[in-house]
Amino acid sequence: MEGKKIIREYRYEDINEVHKYLSDSDVVRYMEWGPNEIKDTKNFIDDAIQNQRKKEKNIY
């Protein structure tokens, strides 16, 4: 699988990397939220993981 990128679900250990882009004002310029503080990113990761655990997913 050399050269291929895999998209996977979030993990708790992703928080620092995710926070790098969610706290960047240029990245979130046109979003209704942000830039995030670390507590906001933690809540995002928590919510994402809870949604990933649902048998029938309706949020991706």
PDB file of N, H, CA, C and O in Angstrom:
ATOM      1  N   MET A   1       0.821  -1.193   0.000  1.00  0.00           N
ATOM      2  CA  MET A   1       0.000   0.000   0.000  1.00  0.00           C
ATOM      3  C   MET A   1       0.863   1.254   0.000  1.00  0.00           C
ATOM      4  O   MET A   1       0.430   2.318   0.443  1.00  0.00           O
ATOM      5  N   GLU A   2       2.028   1.126  -0.476  1.00  0.00           N
ATOM      6  H   GLU A   2       2.380   0.262  -0.835  1.00  0.00           H
ATOM      7  CA  GLU A   2       2.937   2.256  -0.513  1.00  0.00           C
ATOM      8  C   GLU A   2       2.359   3.366  -1.375  1.00  0.00           C
ATOM      9  O   GLU A   2       1.874   3.117  -2.479  1.00  0.00           O
ATOM     10  N   GLY A   3       2.414   4.604  -0.862  1.00  0.00           N
ATOM     11  H   GLY A   3       2.808   4.806   0.034  1.00  0.00           H
ATOM     12  CA  GLY A   3       1.920   5.740  -1.616  1.00  0.00           C
ATOM     13  C   GLY A   3       0.437   6.008  -1.458  1.00  0.00           C
ATOM     14  O   GLY A   3      -0.031   7.083  -1.832  1.00  0.00           O
ATOM     15  N   LYS A   4      -0.317   5.060  -0.911  1.00  0.00           N
ATOM     16  H   LYS A   4       0.064   4.187  -0.607  1.00  0.00           H
ATOM     17  CA  LYS A   4      -1.754   5.255  -0.729  1.00  0.00           C
ATOM     18  C   LYS A   4      -2.017   5.853   0.639  1.00  0.00           C
ATOM     19  O   LYS A   4      -1.322   5.544   1.607  1.00  0.00           O
ATOM     20  N   LYS A   5      -3.016   6.703   0.713  1.00  0.00           N
ATOM     21  H   LYS A   5      -3.581   6.954  -0.074  1.00  0.00           H
ATOM     22  CA  LYS A   5      -3.434   7.290   1.976  1.00  0.00           C
ATOM     23  C   LYS A   5      -4.772   6.671   2.361  1.00  0.00           C
ATOM     24  O   LYS A   5      -5.653   6.486   1.521  1.00  0.00           O
ATOM     25  N   ILE A   6      -4.904   6.362   3.613  1.00  0.00           N
ATOM     26  H   ILE A   6      -4.189   6.512   4.295  1.00  0.00           H
ATOM     27  CA  ILE A   6      -6.126   5.761   4.125  1.00  0.00           C
ATOM     28  C   ILE A   6      -6.827   6.778   5.023  1.00  0.00           C
ATOM     29  O   ILE A   6      -6.212   7.359   5.916  1.00  0.00           O
ATOM     30  N   ILE A   7      -8.104   6.982   4.779  1.00  0.00           N
ATOM     31  H   ILE A   7      -8.604   6.509   4.053  1.00  0.00           H
ATOM     32  CA  ILE A   7      -8.899   7.809   5.671  1.00  0.00           C
ATOM     33  C   ILE A   7      -9.493   6.882   6.718  1.00  0.00           C
ATOM     34  O   ILE A   7     -10.128   5.880   6.388  1.00  0.00           O
ATOM     35  N   ARG A   8      -9.282   7.222   7.971  1.00  0.00           N
ATOM     36  H   ARG A   8      -8.766   8.036   8.239  1.00  0.00           H
ATOM     37  CA  ARG A   8      -9.795   6.393   9.049  1.00  0.00           C
ATOM     38  C   ARG A   8     -10.586   7.261  10.005  1.00  0.00           C
ATOM     39  O   ARG A   8     -10.573   8.488   9.910  1.00  0.00           O
ATOM     40  N   GLU A   9     -11.267   6.615  10.918  1.00  0.00           N
ATOM     41  H   GLU A   9     -11.278   5.618  10.995  1.00  0.00           H
ATOM     42  CA  GLU A   9     -12.036   7.338  11.919  1.00  0.00           C
ATOM     43  C   GLU A   9     -11.092   7.961  12.941  1.00  0.00           C
ATOM     44  O   GLU A   9      -9.947   7.538  13.093  1.00  0.00           O
ATOM     45  N   TYR A  10     -11.600   8.976  13.636  1.00  0.00           N
ATOM     46  H   TYR A  10     -12.531   9.320  13.513  1.00  0.00           H
ATOM     47  CA  TYR A  10     -10.803   9.660  14.647  1.00  0.00           C
ATOM     48  C   TYR A  10     -10.479   8.748  15.824  1.00  0.00           C
ATOM     49  O   TYR A  10     -11.225   7.825  16.148  1.00  0.00           O
ATOM     50  N   ARG A  11      -9.356   9.033  16.444  1.00  0.00           N
ATOM     51  H   ARG A  11      -8.750   9.783  16.181  1.00  0.00           H
ATOM     52  CA  ARG A  11      -8.932   8.385  17.690  1.00  0.00           C
ATOM     53  C   ARG A  11      -8.588   9.492  18.675  1.00  0.00           C
ATOM     54  O   ARG A  11      -8.277  10.611  18.268  1.00  0.00           O
ATOM     55  N   TYR A  12      -8.644   9.184  19.984  1.00  0.00           N
ATOM     56  H   TYR A  12      -8.897   8.275  20.314  1.00  0.00           H
ATOM     57  CA  TYR A  12      -8.321  10.190  20.991  1.00  0.00           C
ATOM     58  C   TYR A  12      -6.897  10.732  20.827  1.00  0.00           C
ATOM     59  O   TYR A  12      -6.646  11.907  21.099  1.00  0.00           O
ATOM     60  N   GLU A  13      -5.978   9.891  20.390  1.00  0.00           N
ATOM     61  H   GLU A  13      -6.182   8.938  20.169  1.00  0.00           H
ATOM     62  CA  GLU A  13      -4.594  10.355  20.248  1.00  0.00           C
ATOM     63  C   GLU A  13      -4.407  11.313  19.064  1.00  0.00           C
ATOM     64  O   GLU A  13      -3.309  11.832  18.865  1.00  0.00           O
ATOM     65  N   ASP A  14      -5.449  11.551  18.289  1.00  0.00           N
ATOM     66  H   ASP A  14      -6.341  11.130  18.451  1.00  0.00           H
ATOM     67  CA  ASP A  14      -5.383  12.492  17.169  1.00  0.00           C
ATOM     68  C   ASP A  14      -5.557  13.943  17.599  1.00  0.00           C
ATOM     69  O   ASP A  14      -5.397  14.849  16.781  1.00  0.00           O
ATOM     70  N   ILE A  15      -5.879  14.179  18.854  1.00  0.00           N
ATOM     71  H   ILE A  15      -6.009  13.443  19.519  1.00  0.00           H
ATOM     72  CA  ILE A  15      -6.287  15.521  19.282  1.00  0.00           C
ATOM     73  C   ILE A  15      -5.275  16.609  18.932  1.00  0.00           C
ATOM     74  O   ILE A  15      -5.681  17.682  18.485  1.00  0.00           O
ATOM     75  N   ASN A  16      -3.999  16.380  19.113  1.00  0.00           N
ATOM     76  H   ASN A  16      -3.670  15.508  19.476  1.00  0.00           H
ATOM     77  CA  ASN A  16      -3.012  17.433  18.833  1.00  0.00           C
ATOM     78  C   ASN A  16      -2.940  17.777  17.353  1.00  0.00           C
ATOM     79  O   ASN A  16      -2.851  18.951  16.992  1.00  0.00           O
ATOM     80  N   GLU A  17      -2.975  16.771  16.501  1.00  0.00           N
ATOM     81  H   GLU A  17      -3.047  15.817  16.794  1.00  0.00           H
ATOM     82  CA  GLU A  17      -2.915  17.021  15.058  1.00  0.00           C
ATOM     83  C   GLU A  17      -4.200  17.685  14.576  1.00  0.00           C
ATOM     84  O   GLU A  17      -4.151  18.607  13.762  1.00  0.00           O
ATOM     85  N   VAL A  18      -5.336  17.229  15.063  1.00  0.00           N
ATOM     86  H   VAL A  18      -5.376  16.480  15.724  1.00  0.00           H
ATOM     87  CA  VAL A  18      -6.618  17.830  14.685  1.00  0.00           C
ATOM     88  C   VAL A  18      -6.669  19.278  15.170  1.00  0.00           C
ATOM     89  O   VAL A  18      -7.138  20.164  14.456  1.00  0.00           O
ATOM     90  N   HIS A  19      -6.187  19.507  16.377  1.00  0.00           N
ATOM     91  H   HIS A  19      -5.806  18.787  16.957  1.00  0.00           H
ATOM     92  CA  HIS A  19      -6.213  20.864  16.918  1.00  0.00           C
ATOM     93  C   HIS A  19      -5.363  21.828  16.090  1.00  0.00           C
ATOM     94  O   HIS A  19      -5.675  23.016  16.009  1.00  0.00           O
ATOM     95  N   LYS A  20      -4.308  21.330  15.485  1.00  0.00           N
ATOM     96  H   LYS A  20      -4.055  20.365  15.551  1.00  0.00           H
ATOM     97  CA  LYS A  20      -3.464  22.197  14.650  1.00  0.00           C
ATOM     98  C   LYS A  20      -4.283  22.858  13.545  1.00  0.00           C
ATOM     99  O   LYS A  20      -4.106  24.045  13.274  1.00  0.00           O
ATOM    100  N   TYR A  21      -5.176  22.106  12.905  1.00  0.00           N
ATOM    101  H   TYR A  21      -5.320  21.142  13.125  1.00  0.00           H
ATOM    102  CA  TYR A  21      -5.943  22.731  11.827  1.00  0.00           C
ATOM    103  C   TYR A  21      -7.232  23.375  12.313  1.00  0.00           C
ATOM    104  O   TYR A  21      -7.676  24.356  11.717  1.00  0.00           O
ATOM    105  N   LEU A  22      -7.854  22.860  13.380  1.00  0.00           N
ATOM    106  H   LEU A  22      -7.493  22.063  13.865  1.00  0.00           H
ATOM    107  CA  LEU A  22      -9.090  23.474  13.867  1.00  0.00           C
ATOM    108  C   LEU A  22      -8.838  24.788  14.603  1.00  0.00           C
ATOM    109  O   LEU A  22      -9.769  25.568  14.807  1.00  0.00           O
ATOM    110  N   SER A  23      -7.613  25.038  14.996  1.00  0.00           N
ATOM    111  H   SER A  23      -6.857  24.405  14.831  1.00  0.00           H
ATOM    112  CA  SER A  23      -7.288  26.288  15.680  1.00  0.00           C
ATOM    113  C   SER A  23      -6.628  27.308  14.753  1.00  0.00           C
ATOM    114  O   SER A  23      -6.263  28.400  15.189  1.00  0.00           O
ATOM    115  N   ASP A  24      -6.476  26.958  13.496  1.00  0.00           N
ATOM    116  H   ASP A  24      -6.771  26.071  13.142  1.00  0.00           H
ATOM    117  CA  ASP A  24      -5.849  27.839  12.518  1.00  0.00           C
ATOM    118  C   ASP A  24      -6.909  28.768  11.911  1.00  0.00           C
ATOM    119  O   ASP A  24      -7.819  28.306  11.223  1.00  0.00           O
ATOM    120  N   SER A  25      -6.792  30.058  12.163  1.00  0.00           N
ATOM    121  H   SER A  25      -6.053  30.433  12.723  1.00  0.00           H
ATOM    122  CA  SER A  25      -7.810  31.005  11.703  1.00  0.00           C
ATOM    123  C   SER A  25      -7.953  31.026  10.179  1.00  0.00           C
ATOM    124  O   SER A  25      -9.043  31.296   9.673  1.00  0.00           O
ATOM    125  N   ASP A  26      -6.890  30.750   9.446  1.00  0.00           N
ATOM    126  H   ASP A  26      -6.005  30.531   9.856  1.00  0.00           H
ATOM    127  CA  ASP A  26      -7.000  30.688   7.985  1.00  0.00           C
ATOM    128  C   ASP A  26      -7.810  29.478   7.538  1.00  0.00           C
ATOM    129  O   ASP A  26      -8.565  29.563   6.569  1.00  0.00           O
ATOM    130  N   VAL A  27      -7.664  28.369   8.220  1.00  0.00           N
ATOM    131  H   VAL A  27      -7.050  28.300   9.007  1.00  0.00           H
ATOM    132  CA  VAL A  27      -8.379  27.142   7.852  1.00  0.00           C
ATOM    133  C   VAL A  27      -9.872  27.277   8.130  1.00  0.00           C
ATOM    134  O   VAL A  27     -10.691  26.817   7.333  1.00  0.00           O
ATOM    135  N   VAL A  28     -10.233  27.894   9.237  1.00  0.00           N
ATOM    136  H   VAL A  28      -9.568  28.267   9.884  1.00  0.00           H
ATOM    137  CA  VAL A  28     -11.645  27.953   9.647  1.00  0.00           C
ATOM    138  C   VAL A  28     -12.304  29.292   9.313  1.00  0.00           C
ATOM    139  O   VAL A  28     -13.383  29.601   9.819  1.00  0.00           O
ATOM    140  N   ARG A  29     -11.674  30.056   8.490  1.00  0.00           N
ATOM    141  H   ARG A  29     -10.798  29.805   8.080  1.00  0.00           H
ATOM    142  CA  ARG A  29     -12.155  31.407   8.165  1.00  0.00           C
ATOM    143  C   ARG A  29     -13.630  31.442   7.774  1.00  0.00           C
ATOM    144  O   ARG A  29     -14.344  32.354   8.190  1.00  0.00           O
ATOM    145  N   TYR A  30     -14.104  30.490   6.996  1.00  0.00           N
ATOM    146  H   TYR A  30     -13.524  29.748   6.658  1.00  0.00           H
ATOM    147  CA  TYR A  30     -15.475  30.520   6.494  1.00  0.00           C
ATOM    148  C   TYR A  30     -16.405  29.557   7.231  1.00  0.00           C
ATOM    149  O   TYR A  30     -17.507  29.265   6.765  1.00  0.00           O
ATOM    150  N   MET A  31     -15.958  29.077   8.365  1.00  0.00           N
ATOM    151  H   MET A  31     -15.063  29.315   8.744  1.00  0.00           H
ATOM    152  CA  MET A  31     -16.783  28.188   9.167  1.00  0.00           C
ATOM    153  C   MET A  31     -17.620  29.025  10.137  1.00  0.00           C
ATOM    154  O   MET A  31     -17.297  30.182  10.410  1.00  0.00           O
ATOM    155  N   GLU A  32     -18.689  28.435  10.649  1.00  0.00           N
ATOM    156  H   GLU A  32     -18.951  27.496  10.428  1.00  0.00           H
ATOM    157  CA  GLU A  32     -19.531  29.117  11.633  1.00  0.00           C
ATOM    158  C   GLU A  32     -18.926  29.029  13.033  1.00  0.00           C
ATOM    159  O   GLU A  32     -19.467  29.609  13.975  1.00  0.00           O
ATOM    160  N   TRP A  33     -17.837  28.329  13.178  1.00  0.00           N
ATOM    161  H   TRP A  33     -17.398  27.858  12.413  1.00  0.00           H
ATOM    162  CA  TRP A  33     -17.181  28.116  14.469  1.00  0.00           C
ATOM    163  C   TRP A  33     -15.690  28.367  14.301  1.00  0.00           C
ATOM    164  O   TRP A  33     -15.178  28.515  13.192  1.00  0.00           O
ATOM    165  N   GLY A  34     -15.014  28.408  15.443  1.00  0.00           N
ATOM    166  H   GLY A  34     -15.430  28.288  16.345  1.00  0.00           H
ATOM    167  CA  GLY A  34     -13.558  28.475  15.436  1.00  0.00           C
ATOM    168  C   GLY A  34     -13.016  29.877  15.325  1.00  0.00           C
ATOM    169  O   GLY A  34     -13.776  30.831  15.155  1.00  0.00           O
ATOM    170  N   PRO A  35     -11.731  30.008  15.419  1.00  0.00           N
ATOM    171  CA  PRO A  35     -10.783  28.929  15.655  1.00  0.00           C
ATOM    172  C   PRO A  35     -10.965  28.317  17.049  1.00  0.00           C
ATOM    173  O   PRO A  35     -11.325  28.998  18.009  1.00  0.00           O
ATOM    174  N   ASN A  36     -10.705  27.017  17.120  1.00  0.00           N
ATOM    175  H   ASN A  36     -10.412  26.464  16.340  1.00  0.00           H
ATOM    176  CA  ASN A  36     -10.927  26.266  18.352  1.00  0.00           C
ATOM    177  C   ASN A  36      -9.881  26.532  19.413  1.00  0.00           C
ATOM    178  O   ASN A  36      -8.712  26.787  19.123  1.00  0.00           O
ATOM    179  N   GLU A  37     -10.340  26.463  20.650  1.00  0.00           N
ATOM    180  H   GLU A  37     -11.290  26.255  20.885  1.00  0.00           H
ATOM    181  CA  GLU A  37      -9.442  26.315  21.783  1.00  0.00           C
ATOM    182  C   GLU A  37      -9.325  24.810  22.000  1.00  0.00           C
ATOM    183  O   GLU A  37     -10.130  24.053  21.455  1.00  0.00           O
ATOM    184  N   ILE A  38      -8.352  24.359  22.774  1.00  0.00           N
ATOM    185  H   ILE A  38      -7.699  24.973  23.216  1.00  0.00           H
ATOM    186  CA  ILE A  38      -8.125  22.918  22.943  1.00  0.00           C
ATOM    187  C   ILE A  38      -9.365  22.217  23.500  1.00  0.00           C
ATOM    188  O   ILE A  38      -9.631  21.072  23.135  1.00  0.00           O
ATOM    189  N   LYS A  39     -10.126  22.875  24.370  1.00  0.00           N
ATOM    190  H   LYS A  39      -9.910  23.806  24.666  1.00  0.00           H
ATOM    191  CA  LYS A  39     -11.338  22.250  24.924  1.00  0.00           C
ATOM    192  C   LYS A  39     -12.379  22.032  23.830  1.00  0.00           C
ATOM    193  O   LYS A  39     -13.118  21.049  23.877  1.00  0.00           O
ATOM    194  N   ASP A  40     -12.453  22.929  22.844  1.00  0.00           N
ATOM    195  H   ASP A  40     -11.853  23.728  22.806  1.00  0.00           H
ATOM    196  CA  ASP A  40     -13.377  22.769  21.726  1.00  0.00           C
ATOM    197  C   ASP A  40     -12.986  21.570  20.866  1.00  0.00           C
ATOM    198  O   ASP A  40     -13.842  20.798  20.432  1.00  0.00           O
ATOM    199  N   THR A  41     -11.701  21.425  20.629  1.00  0.00           N
ATOM    200  H   THR A  41     -11.006  22.052  20.981  1.00  0.00           H
ATOM    201  CA  THR A  41     -11.221  20.295  19.838  1.00  0.00           C
ATOM    202  C   THR A  41     -11.453  18.985  20.572  1.00  0.00           C
ATOM    203  O   THR A  41     -11.819  17.986  19.952  1.00  0.00           O
ATOM    204  N   LYS A  42     -11.246  18.975  21.885  1.00  0.00           N
ATOM    205  H   LYS A  42     -10.949  19.786  22.388  1.00  0.00           H
ATOM    206  CA  LYS A  42     -11.518  17.772  22.681  1.00  0.00           C
ATOM    207  C   LYS A  42     -12.991  17.398  22.563  1.00  0.00           C
ATOM    208  O   LYS A  42     -13.317  16.223  22.394  1.00  0.00           O
ATOM    209  N   ASN A  43     -13.887  18.382  22.652  1.00  0.00           N
ATOM    210  H   ASN A  43     -13.623  19.337  22.790  1.00  0.00           H
ATOM    211  CA  ASN A  43     -15.322  18.112  22.500  1.00  0.00           C
ATOM    212  C   ASN A  43     -15.634  17.574  21.112  1.00  0.00           C
ATOM    213  O   ASN A  43     -16.460  16.673  20.965  1.00  0.00           O
ATOM    214  N   PHE A  44     -14.973  18.123  20.087  1.00  0.00           N
ATOM    215  H   PHE A  44     -14.302  18.854  20.206  1.00  0.00           H
ATOM    216  CA  PHE A  44     -15.171  17.649  18.721  1.00  0.00           C
ATOM    217  C   PHE A  44     -14.764  16.177  18.594  1.00  0.00           C
ATOM    218  O   PHE A  44     -15.507  15.365  18.043  1.00  0.00           O
ATOM    219  N   ILE A  45     -13.588  15.849  19.106  1.00  0.00           N
ATOM    220  H   ILE A  45     -12.985  16.508  19.553  1.00  0.00           H
ATOM    221  CA  ILE A  45     -13.100  14.467  19.045  1.00  0.00           C
ATOM    222  C   ILE A  45     -14.034  13.540  19.832  1.00  0.00           C
ATOM    223  O   ILE A  45     -14.378  12.458  19.357  1.00  0.00           O
ATOM    224  N   ASP A  46     -14.444  13.964  21.029  1.00  0.00           N
ATOM    225  H   ASP A  46     -14.166  14.843  21.414  1.00  0.00           H
ATOM    226  CA  ASP A  46     -15.378  13.160  21.834  1.00  0.00           C
ATOM    227  C   ASP A  46     -16.662  12.883  21.066  1.00  0.00           C
ATOM    228  O   ASP A  46     -17.117  11.741  21.006  1.00  0.00           O
ATOM    229  N   ASP A  47     -17.252  13.926  20.475  1.00  0.00           N
ATOM    230  H   ASP A  47     -16.883  14.854  20.523  1.00  0.00           H
ATOM    231  CA  ASP A  47     -18.487  13.761  19.706  1.00  0.00           C
ATOM    232  C   ASP A  47     -18.283  12.851  18.502  1.00  0.00           C
ATOM    233  O   ASP A  47     -19.114  11.989  18.217  1.00  0.00           O
ATOM    234  N   ALA A  48     -17.179  13.046  17.802  1.00  0.00           N
ATOM    235  H   ALA A  48     -16.503  13.746  18.034  1.00  0.00           H
ATOM    236  CA  ALA A  48     -16.899  12.231  16.617  1.00  0.00           C
ATOM    237  C   ALA A  48     -16.776  10.758  16.992  1.00  0.00           C
ATOM    238  O   ALA A  48     -17.316   9.893  16.302  1.00  0.00           O
ATOM    239  N   ILE A  49     -16.078  10.474  18.067  1.00  0.00           N
ATOM    240  H   ILE A  49     -15.639  11.176  18.627  1.00  0.00           H
ATOM    241  CA  ILE A  49     -15.897   9.081  18.485  1.00  0.00           C
ATOM    242  C   ILE A  49     -17.218   8.476  18.936  1.00  0.00           C
ATOM    243  O   ILE A  49     -17.487   7.309  18.650  1.00  0.00           O
ATOM    244  N   GLN A  50     -18.043   9.239  19.631  1.00  0.00           N
ATOM    245  H   GLN A  50     -17.825  10.187  19.863  1.00  0.00           H
ATOM    246  CA  GLN A  50     -19.353   8.736  20.036  1.00  0.00           C
ATOM    247  C   GLN A  50     -20.205   8.404  18.808  1.00  0.00           C
ATOM    248  O   GLN A  50     -20.890   7.381  18.788  1.00  0.00           O
ATOM    249  N   ASN A  51     -20.165   9.255  17.793  1.00  0.00           N
ATOM    250  H   ASN A  51     -19.609  10.086  17.809  1.00  0.00           H
ATOM    251  CA  ASN A  51     -20.913   8.988  16.560  1.00  0.00           C
ATOM    252  C   ASN A  51     -20.349   7.791  15.805  1.00  0.00           C
ATOM    253  O   ASN A  51     -21.107   7.053  15.175  1.00  0.00           O
ATOM    254  N   GLN A  52     -19.050   7.583  15.854  1.00  0.00           N
ATOM    255  H   GLN A  52     -18.434   8.182  16.366  1.00  0.00           H
ATOM    256  CA  GLN A  52     -18.426   6.447  15.180  1.00  0.00           C
ATOM    257  C   GLN A  52     -18.876   5.134  15.796  1.00  0.00           C
ATOM    258  O   GLN A  52     -18.922   4.116  15.105  1.00  0.00           O
ATOM    259  N   ARG A  53     -19.205   5.133  17.068  1.00  0.00           N
ATOM    260  H   ARG A  53     -19.167   5.960  17.629  1.00  0.00           H
ATOM    261  CA  ARG A  53     -19.585   3.907  17.780  1.00  0.00           C
ATOM    262  C   ARG A  53     -21.022   3.484  17.525  1.00  0.00           C
ATOM    263  O   ARG A  53     -21.403   2.364  17.863  1.00  0.00           O
ATOM    264  N   LYS A  54     -21.826   4.362  16.933  1.00  0.00           N
ATOM    265  H   LYS A  54     -21.516   5.272  16.658  1.00  0.00           H
ATOM    266  CA  LYS A  54     -23.225   4.038  16.669  1.00  0.00           C
ATOM    267  C   LYS A  54     -23.310   2.961  15.596  1.00  0.00           C
ATOM    268  O   LYS A  54     -22.554   2.964  14.625  1.00  0.00           O
ATOM    269  N   LYS A  55     -24.249   2.042  15.795  1.00  0.00           N
ATOM    270  H   LYS A  55     -24.863   2.040  16.583  1.00  0.00           H
ATOM    271  CA  LYS A  55     -24.422   0.968  14.826  1.00  0.00           C
ATOM    272  C   LYS A  55     -24.901   1.524  13.494  1.00  0.00           C
ATOM    273  O   LYS A  55     -24.355   1.197  12.440  1.00  0.00           O
ATOM    274  N   GLU A  56     -25.925   2.367  13.552  1.00  0.00           N
ATOM    275  H   GLU A  56     -26.368   2.633  14.408  1.00  0.00           H
ATOM    276  CA  GLU A  56     -26.426   3.012  12.334  1.00  0.00           C
ATOM    277  C   GLU A  56     -25.932   4.448  12.336  1.00  0.00           C
ATOM    278  O   GLU A  56     -26.388   5.272  13.130  1.00  0.00           O
ATOM    279  N   LYS A  57     -25.017   4.735  11.464  1.00  0.00           N
ATOM    280  H   LYS A  57     -24.646   4.066  10.819  1.00  0.00           H
ATOM    281  CA  LYS A  57     -24.411   6.054  11.427  1.00  0.00           C
ATOM    282  C   LYS A  57     -25.225   7.002  10.557  1.00  0.00           C
ATOM    283  O   LYS A  57     -25.694   6.639   9.478  1.00  0.00           O
ATOM    284  N   ASN A  58     -25.379   8.234  11.059  1.00  0.00           N
ATOM    285  H   ASN A  58     -24.998   8.528  11.935  1.00  0.00           H
ATOM    286  CA  ASN A  58     -26.020   9.262  10.257  1.00  0.00           C
ATOM    287  C   ASN A  58     -25.180  10.538  10.218  1.00  0.00           C
ATOM    288  O   ASN A  58     -25.576  11.527   9.601  1.00  0.00           O
ATOM    289  N   ILE A  59     -24.025  10.514  10.876  1.00  0.00           N
ATOM    290  H   ILE A  59     -23.703   9.711  11.378  1.00  0.00           H
ATOM    291  CA  ILE A  59     -23.081  11.623  10.853  1.00  0.00           C
ATOM    292  C   ILE A  59     -21.714  11.042  10.531  1.00  0.00           C
ATOM    293  O   ILE A  59     -21.276  10.074  11.152  1.00  0.00           O
ATOM    294  N   TYR A  60     -21.046  11.645   9.552  1.00  0.00           N
ATOM    295  H   TYR A  60     -21.402  12.431   9.048  1.00  0.00           H
ATOM    296  CA  TYR A  60     -19.710  11.174   9.164  1.00  0.00           C
ATOM    297  C   TYR A  60     -18.726  12.302   9.237  1.00  0.00           C
ATOM    298  O   TYR A  60     -17.545  12.110   8.948  1.00  0.00           O
TER     299      TYR A  60
END
